[in-house]
Amino acid sequence: MPRYMIEVDHDPRMASCDVAARMLLTTGSHFLTHADWGCLDGVHTAWMVVEVDTREQARAILPPLLRPAARVVGLNGFGDDLVASHGGRTTTARPRAYSSSPR
């Protein structure tokens, strides 16, 4: 199944962190509990990797107010076929195995 990274930035003010967290809590979004947050390190961004069929399904995980500004990136591993298609030499490297289990 395809994997996508969802990235959501918010304003660096403490009040903005609070607003973002409260919005996610009140909407019942599991983004809050399954995302990794950089706020305590000064990076006011949340990231989450999900396995869904489409980019639109990944975006739909977010509360509606966060969807327009979210960045959704399709993820891939590199194996021989992808390395060769990107102009690299074929190697004996194997594709990266992904786990679908939670962290």
N, C-alpha and C positions, 0 to 999 in steps of 0.2 A: 504494500500500500504506500502511496506517496507520503512524504514527510515534509512539513512546512514549519519554518520558524516564524512566529509572530513577534513583532517588536513594537512596543508602544512607549513613546516618550511622554514626559510631562514636565511642566515648569519646575525649576529647581527649588522654589520656595517651599518651606516646610508645610505651609497651608495647602499647597498643591498636592503634596504627597498624601496628606490627610483626605483631601477631596477625592483623589483618585481611588484610594483604598475604600472610603465610604461608599462611593458610587458602585464599586465592584461588590461590596458586601450587601448593599441594599438591592442590587439586581439579582443576587444569588449566583453571580458568575463564578464558575470554578477557576477562572483565570487567576483570581487572587491567590488561591491556595496552591495552584499548580505552576505558577510562574516563578521565575527567578528575577529578583529585583536588585538593582544596583544603587538604590538610594543611599544606603549607609556608607557607600564608597564614593559618593558624590556624583554618580552617574544616574540620572533620574529617568531610567528606562526599565521596562519589564520585558522579559523574553520568555517564550514558551515554545516548545517543540511538540507538534501534534501529528498524528497519523490520521489523515482524512483523504477522501477521494479528490477533492478539488480545492483550489485556492479560496474560492468563495465560501466553502464550508469552514475553512480555517478562520477566515475573517468573521464569519457568523458566530464564532465562539465568544467574541467580544460583545460587551454591551453596545447598543446602537450608537451612543455618543462617541465612542472610541474608534469605531470602524473606519471613518474617513481618513484619519491621520495614521492608522496602523500600517506598518510595513510587513508584508507577508512574502517570505522567500522560500521557494522550493529548494529542498536540500538533496544532495546526492553524495555518494561515495565515489572514489575513483578506482576503477579496475583497468585491465588491459584495454578494453574497448574504448573507454572514455579517454584514457591517456593518449591513445593513438589518434582518436578523432580530434584531439586538441593539439596535434603536431608533435607530441612527445614520442619517445621510443617505447616499444612494447617491452614490458618487464614481466617478471614472474609474480608481481604483486597481485594479491587477491582483492576482490571487492570488499569493502568494509561491511561487516555484519552489523545490523542495527537491532537493538532490542526493543520490543514494543511494551516491555514491562515498565511500570512507573519507577521513578528514581528511588 
